[in-house]
Amino acid sequence: MSANDVAPQLRQALEGTVAALKRVADAELDSDVVQRMHRLGDRKEFLDASEKQEYDWLVNFLMNRTLEKAEATVALQRLRDAVPDLAASM
């Protein structure tokens, strides 16, 4: 299927989807957040309750962002494969 065969409204929606997926796929966590998680992880046996809760939250957050990035990357590739003309806008 060519992007030219797609109705203009659908093409607009696909372009917006591509832009959103690209932002997610390219996003990087703030280095301060990553460093904080590593600092807490390096001494996790000695964390108090609030630090343990923060560490668990940061680990969960990082895992979710990693999964979202992977899913966005796969979705972008599927869009590239399905509508190659969109690749120029990616």
DADAGI-V249699 format. One record per residue. RES is the residue in three letters. PHI is phi as a letter, one per 40 degrees, with the letter a starting at -180 (NA if undefined). D_FIRST is the distance of its C-alpha to the first C-alpha in Angstrom with 1 decimal. Layout:
RES,PHI,D_FIRST
RES,PHI,D_FIRST
//
This chain:
MET,NA,0.0
SER,c,3.8
ALA,c,6.6
ASN,c,8.4
ASP,c,6.8
VAL,c,8.1
ALA,d,11.8
PRO,d,14.1
GLN,c,15.9
LEU,c,13.0
ARG,c,12.0
GLN,c,15.8
ALA,c,16.0
LEU,c,13.4
GLU,c,15.3
GLY,c,18.5
THR,c,17.5
VAL,d,16.7
ALA,c,20.1
ALA,c,21.9
LEU,c,20.6
LYS,c,21.5
ARG,c,24.9
VAL,c,25.6
ALA,c,24.4
ASP,c,26.6
ALA,c,29.5
GLU,b,32.9
LEU,c,35.8
ASP,d,38.9
SER,c,41.2
ASP,c,44.2
VAL,c,42.6
VAL,c,41.8
GLN,c,45.3
ARG,c,46.9
MET,c,45.1
HIS,c,46.3
ARG,c,49.8
LEU,c,50.1
GLY,c,48.7
ASP,c,51.2
ARG,b,54.0
LYS,c,52.5
GLU,c,55.6
PHE,b,57.6
LEU,c,55.5
ASP,c,57.1
ALA,c,55.4
SER,c,53.6
GLU,c,52.4
LYS,c,51.2
GLN,c,49.3
GLU,c,47.7
TYR,c,46.8
ASP,c,45.2
TRP,c,43.2
LEU,c,42.1
VAL,c,41.1
ASN,c,39.1
PHE,c,37.5
LEU,c,36.5
MET,c,35.1
ASN,c,33.0
ARG,c,31.7
THR,c,30.9
LEU,c,29.0
GLU,c,27.0
LYS,c,26.3
ALA,c,25.0
GLU,c,22.8
ALA,c,21.4
THR,c,20.8
VAL,c,19.0
ALA,c,16.8
LEU,c,16.0
GLN,c,15.0
ARG,c,12.8
LEU,c,11.0
ARG,d,10.9
ASP,c,9.6
ALA,c,6.8
VAL,b,6.0
PRO,d,8.0
ASP,c,9.0
LEU,c,10.8
ALA,d,12.9
ALA,c,15.0
SER,c,16.2
MET,c,17.1
//
